[in-house]
Amino acid sequence: MITRKKELLERALAINEKRYGPDHFEVTAILTNLGTAHYALGDPQKAKELFERALVIFKKHYDSDHFEIVKPLANLGIVYGTLGDPQKAKELFERALPIFEKHYGSGHVQVAKLLANLGIAYGALGDHKKQEELLE
């Protein structure tokens, strides 16, 4: 099912790129969904490329602290963690955290998920005290 979804998203991406151009805002949702599909299919490197491309386009349209920037930041953090770069994952999660908290409030489940991911990154970096603090 995910393979079929990926194929359909690739077709949709080609259509939207032809219609709007490769750096148009209309392609960001497809890039994000296609990155998620590649990640689910076990290709985090391709997911990283797609999420990074979406982030570049988002940054053209939104300030660096806008909520729309958070999704590609968090997605990239997860991918970098999977690719064995917990330092980069930590940096991305830390950039996303204040935006999440501003948008949702500190007690929201989405903030908790981001804190858990940040804790995992700290743990991978050997800072188990900070990991425990974030996971609690």
N, C-alpha and C positions, 0 to 999 in steps of 0.2 A: 504494500500500500504506500509506504513512504517513497519507494522507488518511482511509482507512478506519479505521486505528488511532485517529486523532484523534476520528472520529465515535463509535467504540465507547467511548472514554474519556470523552467528553462525556456519553454515556448513563449510563455507570457512575457518573460524578460526580453527576449528577442523582439517581440512585437512592440513593447513599450519603448525599448531603446531606439527602434526604427522610427517610431512616431514622435517621441519627445527628445531623443538624444540620450547618450549613455550617462550623463551627469545630471539629468533632470530629477526633480524631487519625486515625480510619479514612480520612479523605479525603486525607491528606497524600500517600500513595503515588500516588493518581490525579492529584492536582494536579501532582506532580513529573513523572510520565510525560506528562501532557497538556502541560505546559510544554515538555518535550523535543520533543514532536511539533510544537508550534507553532514552536519554534526551527528544527527541521529543514525546516519548510514555509516558512521565510523571514519569520516574524512574531516577531521578538525582543521587541517591545513587549508582546505578549500573553504570551509566555513569562515576561517579567519580572514581570508582574502575578501569574501563577500561582505562580512560585517565591517571590515575596514573601509571598503568602498562605500558602503551605506553611511558610515560615520563621516566621511569626507563630504558627502552630499548634505547630510544633516547640518554640518557646521557652516555650510554656505547659507542656510536658511534660518538658523536659530543661534542665539547666544550660547556660550559654552555652559551656562548654568540652567538652560531650558530643559524642561522635563523630557522632551523628545530625544535629547542627546543621551539620556540614561539607558535606554534600551540597547543601543549598540555598544555602549561602554560595558554594561553588565554582560552582554553576550560575549564580547571580546575577553572580558576577564575570565569567564568560564573556559573559553577556548585556550587562552594562554595557560591556564592551570592544567588543562588536559595535555597541552604540548610540552609541559615540564618547565614553564617559566613562571614560578609563583611570585617572583618579584614584580613582573609586569602585571600579573593578575591582581596583586595587592594594590598597585598604583591605580589601576582602572576602577577597582571596587571603591577605593578611597575617594576617587573623583566623583563616582556616582552616588556615594552615600549621602552627602549633604543635599543633593538634589532630590533623592528619594524621600529623605526626612522632611524637606520643605514641602514636597507635594503631598505626601501621605500622612505625615505625622510620625513621631518616633515609635509608636506602639503598633503600627500596621504590619500585617503579615509579609508584605513585600519588603519592608525594611528588615524584618527578621531574616528573610531568605538571603538578602544581601549581606547582612552581618554574619550569617553562617558561612557563606562563601568567602568572606573576608577572613573569618577565623580559620578556615581550611588553608587559605594562602599563608597566613601567619604560621600555622603549624608546619606547613611544608618548608618554611624558611627557618624552622627550628625555634621559633618564639612561642613556646607552649603556654606560657603564662598569658600572653596576649590572646592566643587562640582560645583558652578557657574563658577568659573575660568576655570575649565576643560571643562565644557560643552560649554562655549563660544569659 
